Amino acid sequence: MVEVGRFDARKDAESARSLLAVAKIPCVLVPEDGPDPDSPSGRARILVADADVDDAAAILRQYMIMREHDGSRGR
C-alpha cells in the first residue's frame, strides 16, 4: 500500500475516500495518532495499492484543486 493523501481533517480524508470509491479504487483510511484518532477532526492518511497510485493521485489532485477553489469564493 502506498500513501496518496494526507489530510489535516478526517472529514476531508473521508470525502477523498468517497471519490476514490466512486472511481472503484480500493483504499484504506488510516487515522493518525493523536489525542483521539477516531475524532472527525483528527488527521488521516489514504493508502492505495501500488497499481492504483497514478489514478488515485490524479483524482486527489483534482479534489484538492476543487477544495482550494471553493475555499476562495468567500474572499
mmCIF file of the C-alpha atoms, coordinates in Angstrom:
data_MODEL
# 
_entry.id   MODEL 
# 
loop_
_atom_site.group_PDB 
_atom_site.id 
_atom_site.type_symbol 
_atom_site.label_atom_id 
_atom_site.label_alt_id 
_atom_site.label_comp_id 
_atom_site.label_asym_id 
_atom_site.label_entity_id 
_atom_site.label_seq_id 
_atom_site.pdbx_PDB_ins_code 
_atom_site.Cartn_x 
_atom_site.Cartn_y 
_atom_site.Cartn_z 
_atom_site.occupancy 
_atom_site.B_iso_or_equiv 
_atom_site.pdbx_formal_charge 
_atom_site.auth_seq_id 
_atom_site.auth_comp_id 
_atom_site.auth_asym_id 
_atom_site.auth_atom_id 
_atom_site.pdbx_PDB_model_num 
ATOM 1  C CA . MET A 1 1  ? 0.000   0.000  0.000   1.00 0.00 ? 1  MET A CA 1 
ATOM 2  C CA . VAL A 1 2  ? 1.185   3.490  -0.895  1.00 0.00 ? 2  VAL A CA 1 
ATOM 3  C CA . GLU A 1 3  ? 0.162   6.777  0.699   1.00 0.00 ? 3  GLU A CA 1 
ATOM 4  C CA . VAL A 1 4  ? -1.545  9.053  -1.819  1.00 0.00 ? 4  VAL A CA 1 
ATOM 5  C CA . GLY A 1 5  ? -3.031  11.618 0.534   1.00 0.00 ? 5  GLY A CA 1 
ATOM 6  C CA . ARG A 1 6  ? -2.522  13.154 3.951   1.00 0.00 ? 6  ARG A CA 1 
ATOM 7  C CA . PHE A 1 7  ? -5.284  15.274 5.445   1.00 0.00 ? 7  PHE A CA 1 
ATOM 8  C CA . ASP A 1 8  ? -5.434  17.563 8.467   1.00 0.00 ? 8  ASP A CA 1 
ATOM 9  C CA . ALA A 1 9  ? -9.140  16.853 8.942   1.00 0.00 ? 9  ALA A CA 1 
ATOM 10 C CA . ARG A 1 10 ? -10.576 13.364 8.932   1.00 0.00 ? 10 ARG A CA 1 
ATOM 11 C CA . LYS A 1 11 ? -13.749 14.600 7.239   1.00 0.00 ? 11 LYS A CA 1 
ATOM 12 C CA . ASP A 1 12 ? -11.639 15.706 4.255   1.00 0.00 ? 12 ASP A CA 1 
ATOM 13 C CA . ALA A 1 13 ? -9.980  12.288 4.114   1.00 0.00 ? 13 ALA A CA 1 
ATOM 14 C CA . GLU A 1 14 ? -13.400 10.639 4.172   1.00 0.00 ? 14 GLU A CA 1 
ATOM 15 C CA . SER A 1 15 ? -14.557 12.844 1.288   1.00 0.00 ? 15 SER A CA 1 
ATOM 16 C CA . ALA A 1 16 ? -11.462 11.885 -0.685  1.00 0.00 ? 16 ALA A CA 1 
ATOM 17 C CA . ARG A 1 17 ? -12.034 8.222  0.130   1.00 0.00 ? 17 ARG A CA 1 
ATOM 18 C CA . SER A 1 18 ? -15.580 8.547  -1.219  1.00 0.00 ? 18 SER A CA 1 
ATOM 19 C CA . LEU A 1 19 ? -14.262 9.948  -4.503  1.00 0.00 ? 19 LEU A CA 1 
ATOM 20 C CA . LEU A 1 20 ? -11.889 7.016  -4.842  1.00 0.00 ? 20 LEU A CA 1 
ATOM 21 C CA . ALA A 1 21 ? -14.737 4.605  -4.116  1.00 0.00 ? 21 ALA A CA 1 
ATOM 22 C CA . VAL A 1 22 ? -16.813 6.163  -6.905  1.00 0.00 ? 22 VAL A CA 1 
ATOM 23 C CA . ALA A 1 23 ? -13.835 5.593  -9.219  1.00 0.00 ? 23 ALA A CA 1 
ATOM 24 C CA . LYS A 1 24 ? -13.709 1.985  -7.965  1.00 0.00 ? 24 LYS A CA 1 
ATOM 25 C CA . ILE A 1 25 ? -10.248 2.444  -6.464  1.00 0.00 ? 25 ILE A CA 1 
ATOM 26 C CA . PRO A 1 26 ? -9.962  0.484  -3.210  1.00 0.00 ? 26 PRO A CA 1 
ATOM 27 C CA . CYS A 1 27 ? -8.281  2.447  -0.444  1.00 0.00 ? 27 CYS A CA 1 
ATOM 28 C CA . VAL A 1 28 ? -7.656  2.479  3.276   1.00 0.00 ? 28 VAL A CA 1 
ATOM 29 C CA . LEU A 1 29 ? -8.152  5.497  5.520   1.00 0.00 ? 29 LEU A CA 1 
ATOM 30 C CA . VAL A 1 30 ? -5.590  5.468  8.339   1.00 0.00 ? 30 VAL A CA 1 
ATOM 31 C CA . PRO A 1 31 ? -6.205  7.823  11.284  1.00 0.00 ? 31 PRO A CA 1 
ATOM 32 C CA . GLU A 1 32 ? -3.020  9.442  12.577  1.00 0.00 ? 32 GLU A CA 1 
ATOM 33 C CA . ASP A 1 33 ? -2.050  9.081  16.193  1.00 0.00 ? 33 ASP A CA 1 
ATOM 34 C CA . GLY A 1 34 ? -3.341  11.868 18.332  1.00 0.00 ? 34 GLY A CA 1 
ATOM 35 C CA . PRO A 1 35 ? -5.435  12.545 21.376  1.00 0.00 ? 35 PRO A CA 1 
ATOM 36 C CA . ASP A 1 36 ? -8.449  10.947 19.714  1.00 0.00 ? 36 ASP A CA 1 
ATOM 37 C CA . PRO A 1 37 ? -7.703  9.106  16.424  1.00 0.00 ? 37 PRO A CA 1 
ATOM 38 C CA . ASP A 1 38 ? -11.443 8.481  15.928  1.00 0.00 ? 38 ASP A CA 1 
ATOM 39 C CA . SER A 1 39 ? -12.257 12.187 16.019  1.00 0.00 ? 39 SER A CA 1 
ATOM 40 C CA . PRO A 1 40 ? -13.703 13.598 12.778  1.00 0.00 ? 40 PRO A CA 1 
ATOM 41 C CA . SER A 1 41 ? -11.269 16.489 13.110  1.00 0.00 ? 41 SER A CA 1 
ATOM 42 C CA . GLY A 1 42 ? -8.174  14.296 13.513  1.00 0.00 ? 42 GLY A CA 1 
ATOM 43 C CA . ARG A 1 43 ? -5.544  13.837 10.816  1.00 0.00 ? 43 ARG A CA 1 
ATOM 44 C CA . ALA A 1 44 ? -5.676  10.878 8.445   1.00 0.00 ? 44 ALA A CA 1 
ATOM 45 C CA . ARG A 1 45 ? -3.855  9.317  5.503   1.00 0.00 ? 45 ARG A CA 1 
ATOM 46 C CA . ILE A 1 46 ? -5.200  7.453  2.484   1.00 0.00 ? 46 ILE A CA 1 
ATOM 47 C CA . LEU A 1 47 ? -3.404  4.396  1.142   1.00 0.00 ? 47 LEU A CA 1 
ATOM 48 C CA . VAL A 1 48 ? -3.978  2.585  -2.157  1.00 0.00 ? 48 VAL A CA 1 
ATOM 49 C CA . ALA A 1 49 ? -2.467  -0.426 -3.914  1.00 0.00 ? 49 ALA A CA 1 
ATOM 50 C CA . ASP A 1 50 ? 0.663   0.181  -5.991  1.00 0.00 ? 50 ASP A CA 1 
ATOM 51 C CA . ALA A 1 51 ? -1.284  -0.429 -9.201  1.00 0.00 ? 51 ALA A CA 1 
ATOM 52 C CA . ASP A 1 52 ? -3.771  2.357  -8.356  1.00 0.00 ? 52 ASP A CA 1 
ATOM 53 C CA . VAL A 1 53 ? -1.320  5.089  -7.329  1.00 0.00 ? 53 VAL A CA 1 
ATOM 54 C CA . ASP A 1 54 ? -1.389  7.101  -10.569 1.00 0.00 ? 54 ASP A CA 1 
ATOM 55 C CA . ASP A 1 55 ? -5.172  7.093  -10.929 1.00 0.00 ? 55 ASP A CA 1 
ATOM 56 C CA . ALA A 1 56 ? -5.754  7.825  -7.242  1.00 0.00 ? 56 ALA A CA 1 
ATOM 57 C CA . ALA A 1 57 ? -3.193  10.640 -7.217  1.00 0.00 ? 57 ALA A CA 1 
ATOM 58 C CA . ALA A 1 58 ? -4.850  12.271 -10.242 1.00 0.00 ? 58 ALA A CA 1 
ATOM 59 C CA . ILE A 1 59 ? -8.278  12.115 -8.585  1.00 0.00 ? 59 ILE A CA 1 
ATOM 60 C CA . LEU A 1 60 ? -6.954  13.528 -5.315  1.00 0.00 ? 60 LEU A CA 1 
ATOM 61 C CA . ARG A 1 61 ? -5.083  16.344 -7.119  1.00 0.00 ? 61 ARG A CA 1 
ATOM 62 C CA . GLN A 1 62 ? -8.343  17.367 -8.771  1.00 0.00 ? 62 GLN A CA 1 
ATOM 63 C CA . TYR A 1 63 ? -10.122 17.135 -5.401  1.00 0.00 ? 63 TYR A CA 1 
ATOM 64 C CA . MET A 1 64 ? -7.543  19.437 -3.803  1.00 0.00 ? 64 MET A CA 1 
ATOM 65 C CA . ILE A 1 65 ? -7.826  21.956 -6.658  1.00 0.00 ? 65 ILE A CA 1 
ATOM 66 C CA . MET A 1 66 ? -11.606 21.999 -6.271  1.00 0.00 ? 66 MET A CA 1 
ATOM 67 C CA . ARG A 1 67 ? -11.322 22.424 -2.487  1.00 0.00 ? 67 ARG A CA 1 
ATOM 68 C CA . GLU A 1 68 ? -8.946  25.374 -2.912  1.00 0.00 ? 68 GLU A CA 1 
ATOM 69 C CA . HIS A 1 69 ? -11.240 26.958 -5.497  1.00 0.00 ? 69 HIS A CA 1 
ATOM 70 C CA . ASP A 1 70 ? -14.328 26.513 -3.308  1.00 0.00 ? 70 ASP A CA 1 
ATOM 71 C CA . GLY A 1 71 ? -12.478 27.913 -0.301  1.00 0.00 ? 71 GLY A CA 1 
ATOM 72 C CA . SER A 1 72 ? -11.572 31.107 -2.133  1.00 0.00 ? 72 SER A CA 1 
ATOM 73 C CA . ARG A 1 73 ? -15.176 32.019 -3.017  1.00 0.00 ? 73 ARG A CA 1 
ATOM 74 C CA . GLY A 1 74 ? -15.810 33.822 0.250   1.00 0.00 ? 74 GLY A CA 1 
ATOM 75 C CA . ARG A 1 75 ? -12.740 36.025 -0.013  1.00 0.00 ? 75 ARG A CA 1 
# 
